[in-house]
């Protein structure tokens, strides 16, 4: 995923959003999300410890107007299962 977002720019990813409903900020890290993929978001970047994602739940949700961070290095909310980007 790191190579895809670095090469193509923002890419879409699916995850399980059940535990993200009440996210307010910080790096989210949970290992108990259900396996079912329920939501598509935009992976816009990364830091050494987190993926930076843009959600569609409005500007009052999450950090800085609809963004959120998920911990890197594990499959938090099943983020690693489905990624989509264009091949041009």
PDB file of N, CA, C and O in Angstrom:
ATOM      1  N   UNK A   1       0.829  -1.192   0.000  1.00  0.00           N
ATOM      2  CA  UNK A   1       0.000   0.000   0.000  1.00  0.00           C
ATOM      3  C   UNK A   1       0.870   1.251   0.000  1.00  0.00           C
ATOM      4  O   UNK A   1       0.533   2.250  -0.636  1.00  0.00           O
ATOM      5  N   UNK A   2       1.974   1.194   0.705  1.00  0.00           N
ATOM      6  CA  UNK A   2       2.866   2.353   0.742  1.00  0.00           C
ATOM      7  C   UNK A   2       3.361   2.703  -0.658  1.00  0.00           C
ATOM      8  O   UNK A   2       3.359   3.871  -1.046  1.00  0.00           O
ATOM      9  N   UNK A   3       3.786   1.691  -1.416  1.00  0.00           N
ATOM     10  CA  UNK A   3       4.260   1.939  -2.774  1.00  0.00           C
ATOM     11  C   UNK A   3       3.147   2.480  -3.667  1.00  0.00           C
ATOM     12  O   UNK A   3       3.381   3.373  -4.482  1.00  0.00           O
ATOM     13  N   UNK A   4       1.939   1.941  -3.515  1.00  0.00           N
ATOM     14  CA  UNK A   4       0.812   2.376  -4.343  1.00  0.00           C
ATOM     15  C   UNK A   4       0.480   3.841  -4.103  1.00  0.00           C
ATOM     16  O   UNK A   4       0.316   4.596  -5.061  1.00  0.00           O
ATOM     17  N   UNK A   5       0.380   4.256  -2.857  1.00  0.00           N
ATOM     18  CA  UNK A   5       0.023   5.651  -2.573  1.00  0.00           C
ATOM     19  C   UNK A   5       1.177   6.589  -2.916  1.00  0.00           C
ATOM     20  O   UNK A   5       0.945   7.728  -3.322  1.00  0.00           O
ATOM     21  N   UNK A   6       2.415   6.126  -2.758  1.00  0.00           N
ATOM     22  CA  UNK A   6       3.560   6.966  -3.125  1.00  0.00           C
ATOM     23  C   UNK A   6       3.643   7.143  -4.641  1.00  0.00           C
ATOM     24  O   UNK A   6       4.018   8.214  -5.119  1.00  0.00           O
ATOM     25  N   UNK A   7       3.301   6.115  -5.390  1.00  0.00           N
ATOM     26  CA  UNK A   7       3.407   6.166  -6.851  1.00  0.00           C
ATOM     27  C   UNK A   7       2.178   6.789  -7.517  1.00  0.00           C
ATOM     28  O   UNK A   7       2.319   7.632  -8.403  1.00  0.00           O
ATOM     29  N   UNK A   8       0.985   6.388  -7.102  1.00  0.00           N
ATOM     30  CA  UNK A   8      -0.246   6.824  -7.767  1.00  0.00           C
ATOM     31  C   UNK A   8      -0.928   8.014  -7.101  1.00  0.00           C
ATOM     32  O   UNK A   8      -1.777   8.658  -7.717  1.00  0.00           O
ATOM     33  N   UNK A   9      -0.578   8.312  -5.873  1.00  0.00           N
ATOM     34  CA  UNK A   9      -1.311   9.318  -5.111  1.00  0.00           C
ATOM     35  C   UNK A   9      -2.425   8.632  -4.345  1.00  0.00           C
ATOM     36  O   UNK A   9      -2.339   7.427  -4.108  1.00  0.00           O
ATOM     37  N   UNK A  10      -3.464   9.346  -3.949  1.00  0.00           N
ATOM     38  CA  UNK A  10      -4.544   8.729  -3.173  1.00  0.00           C
ATOM     39  C   UNK A  10      -5.132   7.499  -3.868  1.00  0.00           C
ATOM     40  O   UNK A  10      -5.351   7.493  -5.080  1.00  0.00           O
ATOM     41  N   UNK A  11      -5.382   6.451  -3.062  1.00  0.00           N
ATOM     42  CA  UNK A  11      -5.975   5.207  -3.557  1.00  0.00           C
ATOM     43  C   UNK A  11      -7.139   4.831  -2.653  1.00  0.00           C
ATOM     44  O   UNK A  11      -7.160   5.207  -1.481  1.00  0.00           O
ATOM     45  N   UNK A  12      -8.097   4.100  -3.181  1.00  0.00           N
ATOM     46  CA  UNK A  12      -9.236   3.683  -2.363  1.00  0.00           C
ATOM     47  C   UNK A  12      -8.937   2.351  -1.687  1.00  0.00           C
ATOM     48  O   UNK A  12      -8.299   1.470  -2.264  1.00  0.00           O
ATOM     49  N   UNK A  13      -9.406   2.228  -0.470  1.00  0.00           N
ATOM     50  CA  UNK A  13      -9.247   1.003   0.306  1.00  0.00           C
ATOM     51  C   UNK A  13     -10.554   0.690   1.023  1.00  0.00           C
ATOM     52  O   UNK A  13     -11.324   1.593   1.350  1.00  0.00           O
ATOM     53  N   UNK A  14     -10.795  -0.576   1.260  1.00  0.00           N
ATOM     54  CA  UNK A  14     -11.959  -1.005   2.029  1.00  0.00           C
ATOM     55  C   UNK A  14     -11.496  -1.397   3.423  1.00  0.00           C
ATOM     56  O   UNK A  14     -10.362  -1.837   3.613  1.00  0.00           O
ATOM     57  N   UNK A  15     -12.374  -1.234   4.380  1.00  0.00           N
ATOM     58  CA  UNK A  15     -12.082  -1.631   5.751  1.00  0.00           C
ATOM     59  C   UNK A  15     -13.385  -1.918   6.478  1.00  0.00           C
ATOM     60  O   UNK A  15     -14.472  -1.744   5.927  1.00  0.00           O
ATOM     61  N   UNK A  16     -13.261  -2.352   7.704  1.00  0.00           N
ATOM     62  CA  UNK A  16     -14.432  -2.523   8.552  1.00  0.00           C
ATOM     63  C   UNK A  16     -14.543  -1.278   9.416  1.00  0.00           C
ATOM     64  O   UNK A  16     -13.628  -0.982  10.185  1.00  0.00           O
ATOM     65  N   UNK A  17     -15.631  -0.552   9.309  1.00  0.00           N
ATOM     66  CA  UNK A  17     -15.783   0.728  10.000  1.00  0.00           C
ATOM     67  C   UNK A  17     -16.543   0.640  11.324  1.00  0.00           C
ATOM     68  O   UNK A  17     -16.809   1.664  11.953  1.00  0.00           O
ATOM     69  N   UNK A  18     -16.890  -0.564  11.748  1.00  0.00           N
ATOM     70  CA  UNK A  18     -17.705  -0.706  12.960  1.00  0.00           C
ATOM     71  C   UNK A  18     -17.099  -0.004  14.174  1.00  0.00           C
ATOM     72  O   UNK A  18     -17.826   0.637  14.934  1.00  0.00           O
ATOM     73  N   UNK A  19     -15.795  -0.110  14.371  1.00  0.00           N
ATOM     74  CA  UNK A  19     -15.155   0.465  15.549  1.00  0.00           C
ATOM     75  C   UNK A  19     -14.786   1.940  15.363  1.00  0.00           C
ATOM     76  O   UNK A  19     -14.336   2.584  16.311  1.00  0.00           O
ATOM     77  N   UNK A  20     -14.968   2.474  14.173  1.00  0.00           N
ATOM     78  CA  UNK A  20     -14.567   3.853  13.893  1.00  0.00           C
ATOM     79  C   UNK A  20     -15.684   4.873  14.107  1.00  0.00           C
ATOM     80  O   UNK A  20     -15.448   6.075  13.980  1.00  0.00           O
ATOM     81  N   UNK A  21     -16.874   4.424  14.425  1.00  0.00           N
ATOM     82  CA  UNK A  21     -18.013   5.335  14.554  1.00  0.00           C
ATOM     83  C   UNK A  21     -17.746   6.483  15.532  1.00  0.00           C
ATOM     84  O   UNK A  21     -18.189   7.608  15.297  1.00  0.00           O
ATOM     85  N   UNK A  22     -17.032   6.212  16.614  1.00  0.00           N
ATOM     86  CA  UNK A  22     -16.819   7.214  17.659  1.00  0.00           C
ATOM     87  C   UNK A  22     -15.388   7.736  17.692  1.00  0.00           C
ATOM     88  O   UNK A  22     -14.950   8.291  18.700  1.00  0.00           O
ATOM     89  N   UNK A  23     -14.665   7.562  16.601  1.00  0.00           N
ATOM     90  CA  UNK A  23     -13.289   8.043  16.516  1.00  0.00           C
ATOM     91  C   UNK A  23     -13.263   9.568  16.640  1.00  0.00           C
ATOM     92  O   UNK A  23     -14.050  10.266  16.000  1.00  0.00           O
ATOM     93  N   UNK A  24     -12.359  10.068  17.463  1.00  0.00           N
ATOM     94  CA  UNK A  24     -12.227  11.523  17.655  1.00  0.00           C
ATOM     95  C   UNK A  24     -10.852  12.021  17.222  1.00  0.00           C
ATOM     96  O   UNK A  24     -10.722  13.176  16.814  1.00  0.00           O
ATOM     97  N   UNK A  25      -9.823  11.174  17.302  1.00  0.00           N
ATOM     98  CA  UNK A  25      -8.480  11.602  16.943  1.00  0.00           C
ATOM     99  C   UNK A  25      -7.436  10.630  17.442  1.00  0.00           C
ATOM    100  O   UNK A  25      -7.734   9.714  18.209  1.00  0.00           O
ATOM    101  N   UNK A  26      -6.216  10.836  17.000  1.00  0.00           N
ATOM    102  CA  UNK A  26      -5.105   9.967  17.369  1.00  0.00           C
ATOM    103  C   UNK A  26      -4.959   8.814  16.394  1.00  0.00           C
ATOM    104  O   UNK A  26      -5.725   8.681  15.439  1.00  0.00           O
ATOM    105  N   UNK A  27      -3.966   7.991  16.653  1.00  0.00           N
ATOM    106  CA  UNK A  27      -3.730   6.819  15.811  1.00  0.00           C
ATOM    107  C   UNK A  27      -4.585   5.676  16.344  1.00  0.00           C
ATOM    108  O   UNK A  27      -4.368   5.199  17.458  1.00  0.00           O
ATOM    109  N   UNK A  28      -5.553   5.240  15.551  1.00  0.00           N
ATOM    110  CA  UNK A  28      -6.469   4.171  15.948  1.00  0.00           C
ATOM    111  C   UNK A  28      -5.777   2.832  15.740  1.00  0.00           C
ATOM    112  O   UNK A  28      -5.194   2.578  14.686  1.00  0.00           O
ATOM    113  N   UNK A  29      -5.849   1.979  16.758  1.00  0.00           N
ATOM    114  CA  UNK A  29      -5.227   0.662  16.679  1.00  0.00           C
ATOM    115  C   UNK A  29      -6.091  -0.324  17.442  1.00  0.00           C
ATOM    116  O   UNK A  29      -6.124  -0.304  18.673  1.00  0.00           O
ATOM    117  N   UNK A  30      -6.787  -1.181  16.725  1.00  0.00           N
ATOM    118  CA  UNK A  30      -7.646  -2.193  17.349  1.00  0.00           C
ATOM    119  C   UNK A  30      -7.466  -3.499  16.599  1.00  0.00           C
ATOM    120  O   UNK A  30      -7.419  -3.515  15.369  1.00  0.00           O
ATOM    121  N   UNK A  31      -7.366  -4.581  17.331  1.00  0.00           N
ATOM    122  CA  UNK A  31      -7.190  -5.877  16.682  1.00  0.00           C
ATOM    123  C   UNK A  31      -8.452  -6.727  16.730  1.00  0.00           C
ATOM    124  O   UNK A  31      -8.408  -7.922  16.440  1.00  0.00           O
ATOM    125  N   UNK A  32      -9.573  -6.118  17.094  1.00  0.00           N
ATOM    126  CA  UNK A  32     -10.803  -6.890  17.237  1.00  0.00           C
ATOM    127  C   UNK A  32     -11.924  -6.430  16.310  1.00  0.00           C
ATOM    128  O   UNK A  32     -13.098  -6.630  16.621  1.00  0.00           O
ATOM    129  N   UNK A  33     -11.580  -5.815  15.173  1.00  0.00           N
ATOM    130  CA  UNK A  33     -12.615  -5.427  14.215  1.00  0.00           C
ATOM    131  C   UNK A  33     -13.175  -6.671  13.531  1.00  0.00           C
ATOM    132  O   UNK A  33     -12.419  -7.602  13.254  1.00  0.00           O
ATOM    133  N   UNK A  34     -14.467  -6.712  13.254  1.00  0.00           N
ATOM    134  CA  UNK A  34     -15.038  -7.842  12.520  1.00  0.00           C
ATOM    135  C   UNK A  34     -14.387  -7.971  11.139  1.00  0.00           C
ATOM    136  O   UNK A  34     -13.885  -6.989  10.592  1.00  0.00           O
ATOM    137  N   UNK A  35     -14.396  -9.176  10.582  1.00  0.00           N
ATOM    138  CA  UNK A  35     -13.740  -9.432   9.304  1.00  0.00           C
ATOM    139  C   UNK A  35     -14.461  -8.821   8.113  1.00  0.00           C
ATOM    140  O   UNK A  35     -13.823  -8.529   7.102  1.00  0.00           O
ATOM    141  N   UNK A  36     -15.754  -8.621   8.200  1.00  0.00           N
ATOM    142  CA  UNK A  36     -16.528  -8.106   7.073  1.00  0.00           C
ATOM    143  C   UNK A  36     -16.096  -6.687   6.705  1.00  0.00           C
ATOM    144  O   UNK A  36     -16.004  -5.817   7.572  1.00  0.00           O
ATOM    145  N   UNK A  37     -15.828  -6.454   5.410  1.00  0.00           N
ATOM    146  CA  UNK A  37     -15.500  -5.117   4.919  1.00  0.00           C
ATOM    147  C   UNK A  37     -16.805  -4.347   4.730  1.00  0.00           C
ATOM    148  O   UNK A  37     -17.720  -4.827   4.061  1.00  0.00           O
ATOM    149  N   UNK A  38     -16.894  -3.148   5.322  1.00  0.00           N
ATOM    150  CA  UNK A  38     -18.158  -2.417   5.329  1.00  0.00           C
ATOM    151  C   UNK A  38     -18.088  -1.016   4.750  1.00  0.00           C
ATOM    152  O   UNK A  38     -19.126  -0.382   4.564  1.00  0.00           O
ATOM    153  N   UNK A  39     -16.891  -0.511   4.457  1.00  0.00           N
ATOM    154  CA  UNK A  39     -16.793   0.900   4.094  1.00  0.00           C
ATOM    155  C   UNK A  39     -15.566   1.134   3.218  1.00  0.00           C
ATOM    156  O   UNK A  39     -14.527   0.503   3.415  1.00  0.00           O
ATOM    157  N   UNK A  40     -15.689   2.037   2.255  1.00  0.00           N
ATOM    158  CA  UNK A  40     -14.564   2.408   1.403  1.00  0.00           C
ATOM    159  C   UNK A  40     -14.129   3.823   1.758  1.00  0.00           C
ATOM    160  O   UNK A  40     -14.961   4.714   1.931  1.00  0.00           O
ATOM    161  N   UNK A  41     -12.816   4.021   1.865  1.00  0.00           N
ATOM    162  CA  UNK A  41     -12.247   5.321   2.201  1.00  0.00           C
ATOM    163  C   UNK A  41     -11.071   5.599   1.269  1.00  0.00           C
ATOM    164  O   UNK A  41     -10.681   4.746   0.471  1.00  0.00           O
ATOM    165  N   UNK A  42     -10.520   6.788   1.380  1.00  0.00           N
ATOM    166  CA  UNK A  42      -9.417   7.201   0.531  1.00  0.00           C
ATOM    167  C   UNK A  42      -8.129   7.250   1.351  1.00  0.00           C
ATOM    168  O   UNK A  42      -8.027   8.006   2.317  1.00  0.00           O
ATOM    169  N   UNK A  43      -7.156   6.445   0.961  1.00  0.00           N
ATOM    170  CA  UNK A  43      -5.835   6.454   1.591  1.00  0.00           C
ATOM    171  C   UNK A  43      -5.037   7.572   0.935  1.00  0.00           C
ATOM    172  O   UNK A  43      -4.719   7.495  -0.252  1.00  0.00           O
ATOM    173  N   UNK A  44      -4.713   8.610   1.701  1.00  0.00           N
ATOM    174  CA  UNK A  44      -4.091   9.794   1.115  1.00  0.00           C
ATOM    175  C   UNK A  44      -2.614   9.939   1.462  1.00  0.00           C
ATOM    176  O   UNK A  44      -1.911  10.727   0.830  1.00  0.00           O
ATOM    177  N   UNK A  45      -2.137   9.202   2.444  1.00  0.00           N
ATOM    178  CA  UNK A  45      -0.736   9.323   2.815  1.00  0.00           C
ATOM    179  C   UNK A  45      -0.400   8.450   3.997  1.00  0.00           C
ATOM    180  O   UNK A  45      -1.202   7.623   4.431  1.00  0.00           O
ATOM    181  N   UNK A  46       0.810   8.648   4.519  1.00  0.00           N
ATOM    182  CA  UNK A  46       1.266   7.849   5.641  1.00  0.00           C
ATOM    183  C   UNK A  46       2.397   8.557   6.369  1.00  0.00           C
ATOM    184  O   UNK A  46       3.077   9.426   5.822  1.00  0.00           O
ATOM    185  N   UNK A  47       2.573   8.156   7.617  1.00  0.00           N
ATOM    186  CA  UNK A  47       3.715   8.556   8.421  1.00  0.00           C
ATOM    187  C   UNK A  47       4.427   7.266   8.811  1.00  0.00           C
ATOM    188  O   UNK A  47       4.029   6.184   8.381  1.00  0.00           O
ATOM    189  N   UNK A  48       5.455   7.371   9.605  1.00  0.00           N
ATOM    190  CA  UNK A  48       6.184   6.175  10.029  1.00  0.00           C
ATOM    191  C   UNK A  48       5.285   5.213  10.806  1.00  0.00           C
ATOM    192  O   UNK A  48       5.485   4.000  10.745  1.00  0.00           O
ATOM    193  N   UNK A  49       4.298   5.739  11.535  1.00  0.00           N
ATOM    194  CA  UNK A  49       3.480   4.874  12.377  1.00  0.00           C
ATOM    195  C   UNK A  49       2.008   4.776  11.984  1.00  0.00           C
ATOM    196  O   UNK A  49       1.268   4.009  12.599  1.00  0.00           O
ATOM    197  N   UNK A  50       1.559   5.533  10.975  1.00  0.00           N
ATOM    198  CA  UNK A  50       0.119   5.537  10.682  1.00  0.00           C
ATOM    199  C   UNK A  50      -0.183   5.760   9.207  1.00  0.00           C
ATOM    200  O   UNK A  50       0.559   6.429   8.488  1.00  0.00           O
ATOM    201  N   UNK A  51      -1.311   5.171   8.779  1.00  0.00           N
ATOM    202  CA  UNK A  51      -1.902   5.486   7.481  1.00  0.00           C
ATOM    203  C   UNK A  51      -2.802   6.691   7.688  1.00  0.00           C
ATOM    204  O   UNK A  51      -3.467   6.786   8.720  1.00  0.00           O
ATOM    205  N   UNK A  52      -2.842   7.614   6.737  1.00  0.00           N
ATOM    206  CA  UNK A  52      -3.719   8.776   6.813  1.00  0.00           C
ATOM    207  C   UNK A  52      -4.829   8.570   5.794  1.00  0.00           C
ATOM    208  O   UNK A  52      -4.570   8.394   4.604  1.00  0.00           O
ATOM    209  N   UNK A  53      -6.060   8.593   6.269  1.00  0.00           N
ATOM    210  CA  UNK A  53      -7.206   8.299   5.416  1.00  0.00           C
ATOM    211  C   UNK A  53      -8.246   9.402   5.490  1.00  0.00           C
ATOM    212  O   UNK A  53      -8.379  10.082   6.507  1.00  0.00           O
ATOM    213  N   UNK A  54      -8.981   9.570   4.402  1.00  0.00           N
ATOM    214  CA  UNK A  54     -10.071  10.537   4.325  1.00  0.00           C
ATOM    215  C   UNK A  54     -11.381   9.769   4.302  1.00  0.00           C
ATOM    216  O   UNK A  54     -11.562   8.852   3.501  1.00  0.00           O
ATOM    217  N   UNK A  55     -12.280  10.146   5.177  1.00  0.00           N
ATOM    218  CA  UNK A  55     -13.571   9.491   5.270  1.00  0.00           C
ATOM    219  C   UNK A  55     -14.652  10.364   4.639  1.00  0.00           C
ATOM    220  O   UNK A  55     -14.436  11.552   4.395  1.00  0.00           O
ATOM    221  N   UNK A  56     -15.794   9.783   4.381  1.00  0.00           N
ATOM    222  CA  UNK A  56     -16.915  10.504   3.759  1.00  0.00           C
ATOM    223  C   UNK A  56     -18.018  10.838   4.757  1.00  0.00           C
ATOM    224  O   UNK A  56     -19.134  11.155   4.344  1.00  0.00           O
ATOM    225  N   UNK A  57     -17.743  10.777   6.035  1.00  0.00           N
ATOM    226  CA  UNK A  57     -18.762  11.005   7.048  1.00  0.00           C
ATOM    227  C   UNK A  57     -18.905  12.469   7.444  1.00  0.00           C
ATOM    228  O   UNK A  57     -19.562  12.763   8.443  1.00  0.00           O
ATOM    229  N   UNK A  58     -18.326  13.377   6.709  1.00  0.00           N
ATOM    230  CA  UNK A  58     -18.484  14.795   6.982  1.00  0.00           C
ATOM    231  C   UNK A  58     -17.289  15.401   7.688  1.00  0.00           C
ATOM    232  O   UNK A  58     -16.441  14.697   8.237  1.00  0.00           O
ATOM    233  N   UNK A  59     -17.243  16.720   7.660  1.00  0.00           N
ATOM    234  CA  UNK A  59     -16.089  17.429   8.190  1.00  0.00           C
ATOM    235  C   UNK A  59     -16.061  17.518   9.710  1.00  0.00           C
ATOM    236  O   UNK A  59     -15.033  17.887  10.279  1.00  0.00           O
ATOM    237  N   UNK A  60     -17.151  17.194  10.376  1.00  0.00           N
ATOM    238  CA  UNK A  60     -17.166  17.240  11.841  1.00  0.00           C
ATOM    239  C   UNK A  60     -16.709  15.925  12.465  1.00  0.00           C
ATOM    240  O   UNK A  60     -16.499  15.851  13.676  1.00  0.00           O
ATOM    241  N   UNK A  61     -16.557  14.903  11.655  1.00  0.00           N
ATOM    242  CA  UNK A  61     -16.093  13.595  12.141  1.00  0.00           C
ATOM    243  C   UNK A  61     -14.567  13.538  12.039  1.00  0.00           C
ATOM    244  O   UNK A  61     -13.989  14.080  11.097  1.00  0.00           O
ATOM    245  N   UNK A  62     -13.920  12.892  12.993  1.00  0.00           N
ATOM    246  CA  UNK A  62     -12.485  12.634  12.908  1.00  0.00           C
ATOM    247  C   UNK A  62     -11.603  13.844  13.144  1.00  0.00           C
ATOM    248  O   UNK A  62     -11.961  14.771  13.872  1.00  0.00           O
ATOM    249  N   UNK A  63     -10.441  13.812  12.510  1.00  0.00           N
ATOM    250  CA  UNK A  63      -9.446  14.866  12.652  1.00  0.00           C
ATOM    251  C   UNK A  63      -9.447  15.764  11.420  1.00  0.00           C
ATOM    252  O   UNK A  63      -9.690  15.298  10.307  1.00  0.00           O
ATOM    253  N   UNK A  64      -9.181  17.022  11.617  1.00  0.00           N
ATOM    254  CA  UNK A  64      -8.975  17.971  10.510  1.00  0.00           C
ATOM    255  C   UNK A  64      -9.997  17.839   9.389  1.00  0.00           C
ATOM    256  O   UNK A  64      -9.632  17.807   8.214  1.00  0.00           O
ATOM    257  N   UNK A  65     -11.237  17.765   9.735  1.00  0.00           N
ATOM    258  CA  UNK A  65     -12.285  17.775   8.720  1.00  0.00           C
ATOM    259  C   UNK A  65     -12.539  16.459   8.018  1.00  0.00           C
ATOM    260  O   UNK A  65     -12.719  16.446   6.801  1.00  0.00           O
ATOM    261  N   UNK A  66     -12.559  15.351   8.739  1.00  0.00           N
ATOM    262  CA  UNK A  66     -12.938  14.067   8.153  1.00  0.00           C
ATOM    263  C   UNK A  66     -11.801  13.088   7.912  1.00  0.00           C
ATOM    264  O   UNK A  66     -12.007  12.046   7.289  1.00  0.00           O
ATOM    265  N   UNK A  67     -10.622  13.400   8.388  1.00  0.00           N
ATOM    266  CA  UNK A  67      -9.486  12.488   8.236  1.00  0.00           C
ATOM    267  C   UNK A  67      -9.337  11.621   9.481  1.00  0.00           C
ATOM    268  O   UNK A  67      -9.830  11.963  10.556  1.00  0.00           O
ATOM    269  N   UNK A  68      -8.650  10.495   9.316  1.00  0.00           N
ATOM    270  CA  UNK A  68      -8.328   9.663  10.465  1.00  0.00           C
ATOM    271  C   UNK A  68      -7.039   8.909  10.199  1.00  0.00           C
ATOM    272  O   UNK A  68      -6.590   8.783   9.059  1.00  0.00           O
ATOM    273  N   UNK A  69      -6.453   8.407  11.285  1.00  0.00           N
ATOM    274  CA  UNK A  69      -5.192   7.679  11.179  1.00  0.00           C
ATOM    275  C   UNK A  69      -5.355   6.285  11.766  1.00  0.00           C
ATOM    276  O   UNK A  69      -5.925   6.100  12.841  1.00  0.00           O
ATOM    277  N   UNK A  70      -4.829   5.295  11.012  1.00  0.00           N
ATOM    278  CA  UNK A  70      -4.811   3.912  11.478  1.00  0.00           C
ATOM    279  C   UNK A  70      -3.368   3.466  11.634  1.00  0.00           C
ATOM    280  O   UNK A  70      -2.509   3.835  10.833  1.00  0.00           O
ATOM    281  N   UNK A  71      -3.101   2.680  12.656  1.00  0.00           N
ATOM    282  CA  UNK A  71      -1.749   2.197  12.913  1.00  0.00           C
ATOM    283  C   UNK A  71      -1.233   1.360  11.751  1.00  0.00           C
ATOM    284  O   UNK A  71      -1.964   0.544  11.189  1.00  0.00           O
ATOM    285  N   UNK A  72       0.028   1.567  11.396  1.00  0.00           N
ATOM    286  CA  UNK A  72       0.690   0.759  10.372  1.00  0.00           C
ATOM    287  C   UNK A  72       1.338  -0.446  11.044  1.00  0.00           C
ATOM    288  O   UNK A  72       1.560  -0.454  12.255  1.00  0.00           O
ATOM    289  N   UNK A  73       1.634  -1.454  10.245  1.00  0.00           N
ATOM    290  CA  UNK A  73       2.337  -2.618  10.758  1.00  0.00           C
ATOM    291  C   UNK A  73       1.431  -3.762  11.151  1.00  0.00           C
ATOM    292  O   UNK A  73       1.908  -4.840  11.505  1.00  0.00           O
ATOM    293  N   UNK A  74       0.136  -3.544  11.095  1.00  0.00           N
ATOM    294  CA  UNK A  74      -0.829  -4.609  11.361  1.00  0.00           C
ATOM    295  C   UNK A  74      -2.048  -4.344  10.485  1.00  0.00           C
ATOM    296  O   UNK A  74      -2.141  -3.297   9.845  1.00  0.00           O
ATOM    297  N   UNK A  75      -2.944  -5.254  10.458  1.00  0.00           N
ATOM    298  CA  UNK A  75      -4.113  -5.152   9.585  1.00  0.00           C
ATOM    299  C   UNK A  75      -5.301  -4.547  10.346  1.00  0.00           C
ATOM    300  O   UNK A  75      -6.349  -5.180  10.469  1.00  0.00           O
ATOM    301  N   UNK A  76      -5.134  -3.336  10.847  1.00  0.00           N
ATOM    302  CA  UNK A  76      -6.172  -2.682  11.643  1.00  0.00           C
ATOM    303  C   UNK A  76      -7.440  -2.511  10.808  1.00  0.00           C
ATOM    304  O   UNK A  76      -7.402  -1.954   9.711  1.00  0.00           O
ATOM    305  N   UNK A  77      -8.546  -2.989  11.333  1.00  0.00           N
ATOM    306  CA  UNK A  77      -9.860  -2.915  10.675  1.00  0.00           C
ATOM    307  C   UNK A  77      -9.853  -3.555   9.288  1.00  0.00           C
ATOM    308  O   UNK A  77     -10.642  -3.191   8.417  1.00  0.00           O
ATOM    309  N   UNK A  78      -8.944  -4.519   9.101  1.00  0.00           N
ATOM    310  CA  UNK A  78      -8.844  -5.280   7.844  1.00  0.00           C
ATOM    311  C   UNK A  78      -8.509  -4.392   6.648  1.00  0.00           C
ATOM    312  O   UNK A  78      -8.927  -4.662   5.522  1.00  0.00           O
ATOM    313  N   UNK A  79      -7.760  -3.347   6.905  1.00  0.00           N
ATOM    314  CA  UNK A  79      -7.385  -2.384   5.876  1.00  0.00           C
ATOM    315  C   UNK A  79      -6.591  -3.009   4.730  1.00  0.00           C
ATOM    316  O   UNK A  79      -6.674  -2.529   3.599  1.00  0.00           O
ATOM    317  N   UNK A  80      -5.841  -4.044   4.988  1.00  0.00           N
ATOM    318  CA  UNK A  80      -4.946  -4.627   3.980  1.00  0.00           C
ATOM    319  C   UNK A  80      -5.627  -5.553   2.985  1.00  0.00           C
ATOM    320  O   UNK A  80      -4.958  -6.075   2.094  1.00  0.00           O
ATOM    321  N   UNK A  81      -6.921  -5.775   3.101  1.00  0.00           N
ATOM    322  CA  UNK A  81      -7.579  -6.782   2.266  1.00  0.00           C
ATOM    323  C   UNK A  81      -7.951  -6.316   0.866  1.00  0.00           C
ATOM    324  O   UNK A  81      -7.942  -7.125  -0.062  1.00  0.00           O
ATOM    325  N   UNK A  82      -8.275  -5.045   0.682  1.00  0.00           N
ATOM    326  CA  UNK A  82      -8.732  -4.599  -0.636  1.00  0.00           C
ATOM    327  C   UNK A  82      -8.268  -3.165  -0.888  1.00  0.00           C
ATOM    328  O   UNK A  82      -8.610  -2.247  -0.143  1.00  0.00           O
ATOM    329  N   UNK A  83      -7.486  -2.990  -1.950  1.00  0.00           N
ATOM    330  CA  UNK A  83      -6.993  -1.677  -2.352  1.00  0.00           C
ATOM    331  C   UNK A  83      -7.234  -1.531  -3.843  1.00  0.00           C
ATOM    332  O   UNK A  83      -7.055  -2.484  -4.601  1.00  0.00           O
ATOM    333  N   UNK A  84      -7.640  -0.340  -4.267  1.00  0.00           N
ATOM    334  CA  UNK A  84      -7.933  -0.099  -5.671  1.00  0.00           C
ATOM    335  C   UNK A  84      -7.224   1.163  -6.146  1.00  0.00           C
ATOM    336  O   UNK A  84      -7.298   2.212  -5.506  1.00  0.00           O
ATOM    337  N   UNK A  85      -6.545   1.046  -7.267  1.00  0.00           N
ATOM    338  CA  UNK A  85      -5.903   2.196  -7.876  1.00  0.00           C
ATOM    339  C   UNK A  85      -5.848   2.002  -9.381  1.00  0.00           C
ATOM    340  O   UNK A  85      -5.919   0.872  -9.863  1.00  0.00           O
ATOM    341  N   UNK A  86      -5.722   3.092 -10.126  1.00  0.00           N
ATOM    342  CA  UNK A  86      -5.771   2.988 -11.592  1.00  0.00           C
ATOM    343  C   UNK A  86      -4.444   2.507 -12.188  1.00  0.00           C
ATOM    344  O   UNK A  86      -3.370   2.828 -11.677  1.00  0.00           O
ATOM    345  N   UNK A  87      -4.531   1.757 -13.240  1.00  0.00           N
ATOM    346  CA  UNK A  87      -3.369   1.421 -14.046  1.00  0.00           C
ATOM    347  C   UNK A  87      -3.538   2.166 -15.367  1.00  0.00           C
ATOM    348  O   UNK A  87      -4.450   1.877 -16.142  1.00  0.00           O
ATOM    349  N   UNK A  88      -2.671   3.104 -15.610  1.00  0.00           N
ATOM    350  CA  UNK A  88      -2.796   3.942 -16.795  1.00  0.00           C
ATOM    351  C   UNK A  88      -1.691   3.612 -17.775  1.00  0.00           C
ATOM    352  O   UNK A  88      -1.617   4.212 -18.847  1.00  0.00           O
TER     353      UNK A  88
END
